[in-house]
């Protein structure tokens, strides 16, 4: 057994790995959609954000629900909670960027890495404990 196979045989580590793969893929799709909407279709950036979220959120939700968490929760409940988790975590990112704006300006790579790490941990905890419970 390779070391990755051995790690993925452990349910919690497999779940975290899949969470990062699905979330990372969704983030890349979100960035690509945003670039497409702003550069190809010449959409305002704020509208491009909303359109990108509308395009990426449903498949990201389904992948997290089915592949990562293997949840039996109803879509009616789980999707609303998923959207709520996204709103909460993005709100935390915005507040964090505002509270630590000096650090964001002076060390953006470290600041945004830290914000992304906090958001990912918050998302994982809330999705696991609340959105996909059941």
Buried (B, 14 or more C-beta within 10 A) or exposed (E): EEEEEEEBEEEEEEBBBBBEEBBEBBBEBBEEBBEBBBEEEEBEEEEBBEBBBEBBBEEBBBBBBEEBBEBEBEEEEBBEBBBEBBEBBEEBBEEBBEEBEEBBEEEEEEBBEBBEEBBBEBBBEBBBEBBBBE
